[in-house]
Amino acid sequence: MTAKDAMELAVVEMGKAKKNFEFVSRVVGRKRKESDARTGFVHAISKRIEKLPTFSNRLDVPEGVEYAKLDESFGDNYLRIQVVLRDIDFYMRQISACMNELTQYASSIELVARIRPSKYPPVESKWVQFSVAVRDLQIVSLERHLDQIRKHLIEPFERVMRAYENPSLAMKKRQQRRLDYERSEQLKLKGKPVDGKLQEALDQYDALDAAIKKELPILFSLTGRVGNIYLKNMVNIQVTWYFHWKEKMKVIRGDYFEMPDLDDVVSTFQQDYLWADEKLIDLDLEILKPGDLGDFSQVSDKRDSSSYI
């Protein structure tokens, strides 16, 4: 192929692309002005005087494999975006509820410690500090955390969803022109000519079909790339949230910055439990001593007899 032939072919392709772009822009992006509204009104009244093929005499041309795959992928991608948005919304509601509940627990313990002080002020002081830290996390850090999620996850995903609106409209318009395409194929098989109005509808169908097959793979690729970026954003947001927790807990933990091992937690709990159990024994709460409960009826009798003292 010579340079001249290549140039002529490029000019022809540019002309086709320009024509398809004009068709798609007019069909998908147009606003219903007077001419279009009048055309639609006449179309609704006359029902297109030409007889449209009924279900019995339609050619039923099957969809191409390429378009069928694109149509399926379009629905799958759009559904995934909706699922991700619902998951993010569920996470925001869940973490807000958990923080509210934790704040209530911490505030209740702080209130008890302030109203009825015990013989262990250092322990009570730790609980008060914990309650203050949790409230600060809820009022300040949690709001920042949720704002970051809205800014870097929800709003971008909503923009991605809006990017699917025009392709969805184009696919809907293409489906409406599908009857015209089948009718033209039927006329061609019968050897009958295609009139100008039907040819215009057929040109619109071809333009929409070409635009969809060209643009949807690009949209799917960009959706995947953007999804990976937003996933990294979510990880970074979670890391920041965890960092705020560590900073707030420093006041209580002191110099102990590492997350304790579960075995250490269990061992510490058992030591504290034995200490608390000894205190209960010192208070002579015999009914709470493990091993001395015996039969439930004996416990009941002991409780009843003590009530008469």
C-alpha positions in Angstrom: 0.0 0.0 0.0 1.4 3.3 -1.1 1.4 6.4 1.1 -1.3 7.9 -1.0 -3.6 4.9 -0.6 -2.9 4.9 3.2 -3.8 8.6 3.4 -7.0 8.1 1.4 -8.0 5.1 3.6 -7.3 7.2 6.7 -9.5 10.0 5.4 -12.3 7.6 4.7 -12.0 6.1 8.2 -12.0 9.6 9.7 -15.1 10.4 7.8 -16.8 7.3 9.0 -15.8 8.0 12.6 -17.0 11.6 12.3 -20.4 10.3 10.9 -20.7 7.8 13.7 -19.9 10.4 16.3 -22.6 12.7 14.9 -25.1 9.9 14.9 -24.4 8.8 18.4 -24.3 12.4 19.7 -27.7 13.1 18.1 -29.3 9.9 19.2 -27.9 9.6 22.7 -27.0 13.2 23.8 -29.8 15.1 22.2 -32.3 17.2 24.1 -35.9 17.0 23.0 -36.2 20.3 21.2 -39.1 21.3 19.0 -38.1 19.3 15.9 -37.3 16.1 17.9 -40.4 16.6 20.0 -42.6 17.1 17.0 -41.1 14.0 15.3 -41.7 12.0 18.4 -45.3 13.3 18.6 -46.0 12.4 15.0 -44.4 9.0 15.5 -46.6 8.3 18.5 -49.7 9.3 16.6 -49.1 7.6 13.3 -47.3 4.6 14.8 -45.0 4.8 11.7 -47.5 4.2 8.9 -45.3 1.4 7.6 -46.3 -1.8 9.2 -43.8 -3.0 11.6 -43.0 -6.7 11.6 -45.0 -8.7 14.2 -43.7 -11.4 16.4 -44.8 -14.0 13.9 -43.0 -12.6 10.9 -39.8 -11.2 12.5 -36.5 -12.5 11.3 -35.2 -12.8 14.9 -31.6 -12.1 13.9 -29.4 -13.4 16.8 -27.1 -10.9 18.6 -23.4 -11.2 17.8 -21.1 -12.9 20.3 -19.1 -9.8 20.8 -22.0 -7.6 21.7 -23.6 -10.3 23.9 -20.4 -10.5 26.0 -20.2 -6.7 26.3 -23.8 -6.6 27.4 -23.2 -9.2 30.1 -20.0 -7.5 31.2 -21.8 -4.2 31.4 -24.4 -5.6 33.8 -21.7 -7.4 35.9 -19.5 -4.3 36.2 -22.4 -2.1 37.1 -23.6 -4.6 39.7 -20.2 -4.8 41.3 -20.0 -1.1 41.7 -23.4 -1.1 43.5 -22.3 -4.0 45.7 -19.1 -2.1 46.6 -21.0 1.0 47.5 -23.4 -1.0 49.6 -20.5 -2.6 51.4 -18.9 0.8 52.1 -22.2 2.1 53.4 -22.6 -0.9 55.6 -19.1 -0.5 57.0 -19.7 3.2 57.8 -23.0 2.4 59.6 -21.4 -0.6 61.5 -18.3 1.3 62.7 -20.5 4.3 63.8 -22.7 1.9 65.8 -19.7 0.2 67.3 -18.1 3.5 68.4 -21.4 4.7 69.8 -21.8 1.5 71.9 -18.1 1.6 73.0 -18.5 5.2 74.1 -21.6 4.3 76.1 -19.8 1.5 77.9 -16.7 3.7 78.6 -18.9 6.6 79.8 -20.9 4.3 82.1 -17.7 3.0 83.7 -16.4 6.5 84.1 -19.6 7.6 85.7 -19.5 4.8 88.2 -15.9 5.6 89.1 -16.7 9.2 89.7 -19.9 8.7 91.7 -18.6 5.9 93.9 -14.8 6.0 94.1 -13.1 2.8 95.2 -9.8 2.0 97.0 -8.0 1.7 93.6 -7.7 5.2 92.1 -5.0 4.3 89.6 -7.3 1.8 88.0 -10.2 4.3 88.0 -7.9 6.9 86.5 -7.1 4.5 83.6 -10.8 4.0 82.9 -11.4 7.7 82.9 -8.6 8.3 80.5 -9.9 5.5 78.3 -13.4 7.1 78.3 -12.0 10.5 77.3 -9.9 8.9 74.5 -12.9 7.0 73.2 -15.1 10.1 73.1 -12.4 12.0 71.3 -12.1 9.1 68.8 -15.8 9.2 68.2 -16.2 13.0 68.0 -13.1 13.9 66.0 -11.3 10.9 64.5 -14.4 9.0 63.5 -15.8 12.0 61.7 -12.5 12.5 59.8 -12.5 8.8 59.0 -16.0 8.8 57.6 -15.2 12.0 55.6 -12.2 10.4 54.1 -14.3 7.4 53.0 -16.9 9.7 51.5 -14.3 11.8 49.7 -12.0 9.1 48.4 -14.4 6.1 48.0 -18.1 7.0 47.8 -17.9 10.1 45.7 -15.4 8.6 43.2 -17.5 5.4 42.9 -20.6 7.5 42.3 -18.7 9.3 39.4 -17.9 5.9 38.0 -21.6 5.0 38.1 -22.5 8.2 36.3 -19.9 7.2 33.6 -22.2 4.2 32.9 -25.2 6.3 32.2 -24.5 7.4 28.6 -23.4 3.8 27.5 -26.6 2.5 29.1 -28.6 5.0 27.2 -26.8 4.1 24.0 -27.5 0.4 24.5 -31.1 1.2 25.2 -31.3 3.2 21.9 -29.6 0.5 20.1 -32.1 -2.0 21.4 -34.9 0.3 20.1 -33.2 0.4 16.6 -32.9 -3.4 16.7 -36.4 -3.8 15.2 -35.4 -1.6 12.3 -32.2 -3.6 11.8 -34.2 -6.9 11.7 -36.8 -5.3 9.4 -34.0 -4.2 7.0 -32.5 -7.7 7.0 -36.0 -9.1 6.3 -36.4 -6.8 3.3 -33.0 -7.7 2.0 -33.9 -11.4 2.1 -37.1 -10.7 0.1 -35.2 -8.5 -2.4 -37.1 -5.4 -1.5 -35.5 -1.9 -1.3 -34.9 -0.1 2.0 -36.6 3.3 2.2 -34.8 6.4 3.3 -36.4 6.6 6.7 -35.6 3.0 7.5 -32.0 3.5 6.1 -31.5 6.4 8.5 -32.6 4.3 11.5 -30.3 1.5 10.2 -27.4 4.0 10.1 -28.1 5.1 13.6 -28.1 1.4 14.7 -24.8 0.8 13.0 -23.3 3.9 14.6 -24.5 3.0 18.0 -23.3 -0.6 17.6 -19.9 0.5 16.5 -19.6 3.1 19.3 -20.7 0.6 22.0 -18.2 -2.1 20.8 -15.4 0.5 20.8 -16.1 2.4 24.0 -17.3 -0.3 26.4 -14.0 -2.2 26.6 -12.2 1.0 27.4 -14.8 1.8 30.1 -14.4 -1.7 31.6 -10.6 -1.4 31.6 -10.8 2.0 33.3 -13.3 0.7 35.8 -10.9 -2.1 36.8 -7.9 0.3 37.2 -10.0 2.8 39.1 -11.3 0.1 41.4 -7.7 -1.0 42.3 -6.9 2.6 43.1 -9.9 3.0 45.4 -9.0 -0.3 47.1 -5.6 1.1 47.9 -7.3 4.2 49.2 -9.4 2.1 51.5 -6.4 0.4 52.9 -4.6 3.7 53.5 -7.7 5.1 55.2 -7.9 2.0 57.4 -4.2 2.4 58.3 -4.8 6.0 59.3 -7.8 5.0 61.4 -5.7 2.4 63.2 -2.9 4.9 63.7 -5.3 7.3 65.4 -6.4 4.5 67.7 -2.8 3.8 68.7 -2.1 7.4 69.4 -5.1 7.7 71.6 -4.3 4.5 73.5 -0.7 5.7 74.3 -2.1 7.7 77.2 -3.4 4.5 78.8 -0.7 2.0 77.7 2.2 4.2 78.4 5.4 3.0 76.8 3.8 -0.3 75.7 3.2 0.2 72.0 3.0 -3.3 70.6 -0.2 -5.2 70.3 -0.2 -7.8 73.1 -0.3 -11.5 72.3 -3.5 -13.4 73.0 -1.8 -15.8 75.4 -0.5 -12.8 77.4 -4.0 -11.4 77.6 -5.4 -14.6 78.8 -2.6 -15.0 81.4 -3.1 -11.5 82.7 -6.8 -12.0 82.9 -6.4 -15.2 84.9 -4.0 -13.5 87.3 -6.5 -10.6 87.8 -9.3 -13.1 88.1 -7.6 -15.0 90.9 -7.0 -11.7 92.7 -10.6 -10.7 92.4 -11.7 -14.1 93.5 -9.6 -13.8 96.6 -11.2 -10.5 97.4 -14.7 -12.0 97.1 -13.6 -14.8 99.5 -12.4 -12.2 101.9 -15.8 -10.6 101.8 -17.2 -14.0 102.8 -19.4 -14.3 99.7 -19.5 -18.1 100.1 -22.2 -18.5 97.5 -19.9 -17.1 94.8 -17.0 -19.4 95.6 -16.5 -22.0 92.9 -16.6 -25.6 94.2 -18.8 -24.8 97.2 -22.0 -24.3 95.3 -22.9 -27.9 95.6 -26.5 -28.8 94.6 -28.7 -26.0 93.5 -31.3 -26.9 96.0 -28.8 -26.6 98.8 -27.9 -23.1 97.6 -31.6 -22.2 97.5 -32.1 -23.5 101.0 -29.1 -21.5 102.2 -30.4 -18.4 100.6 -33.9 -18.9 102.1 -32.6 -19.5 105.6 -30.4 -16.4 105.4 -33.4 -14.3 104.5 -34.9 -14.8 108.0 -31.8 -13.5 109.8 
